[in-house]
Amino acid sequence: MKVIAVVSAKGGVGKTTLAANLASVLASSGRRVIVLDLDPQNALRLHFGVPLDSIDGLSRATLSGDAWRTVMFDGVDGVTVLPYGAVIEDDRRRFEAHIDHDPLWLLHSLNALRLDASDIVIIDTPPGSSVYTRNALCAANFTLNVVLADAASYAAIPQMERMIETYAAPRPDFGGEGYVVNQVDQSRQLAKDVLKVLRSMLGEKLFPGVIHQDEGVSESLACDTTLIHYDPLSQAAADFRACGQWLLSRIDAIAVSPGSVA
């Protein structure tokens, strides 16, 4: 399997929506895709039709010692969903202490699923530095950093770069990092200026296109689905498909040695 950690140094960049729609794009290529929610907000499931009243997820399963396969859902677009789950505050703290104690918890848990070499795992993480993001980086073969075309995202890039350098880059099976600029309104001159700076700064790490701002994104979430499923002819859906193909080419170029996460 190939593991993609979707990360961001700041909140409000549309990271979960991007992770969900990229999962749908990659699943449409015939690959088995598992989306794994490592964010206590437990919002990734909302894009895939998982019942709103469901409390099952990896946090509860880990604390109770249950197998993750018992809390995996078949979502829309053929994507397998592993939610974070709903837990009370004390249990959330116990769960975080558990995974903080074992930086390779996620890596070992994924290996226990015995996925095929061609399978793809997409991990959604909370913004910024957290025990969840650190664990995801310790398991990732590739990181996808989501940014906006604004000054705050530009200024926050070094923070996530340092985390990647610390937790992911030293591993021989880590294949690199990529950047996607999300929610772009190209009618704004500032967005154009920041995009120019980002392209100069990030070079080949940056997805050549952008994800345009699109009202259909919020409408699709209101319908418990992805934009790819809700409005496949929209501009943002075309952007997601182009980004998915770029991402697939990047991760398929990663050589993973036997006995590693794949």
Secondary structure, 3 states (H helix, E strand, C coil): CEEEEEECCCCCCCHHHHHHHHHHHHHHCCCCEEEEECCCCCCHHHHCCCCCCCCCCHHHHHHHCCCHHHHCEECHHHCEEECCCCCCHHHHHHHHHHHHHCCCHHHHHHHHCCCCCCCEEEEECCCCCCHHHHHHHHHCCEEEEEECCCHHHHHHHHHHHHHHHHHCCCCCCCCCEEEEECCECCCCHHHHHHHHHHHHHHHHHECCCCCECCHHHHHHHHCCCCHHHHCCCCHHHHHHHHHHHHHHHHHHCCCCCCCCCC
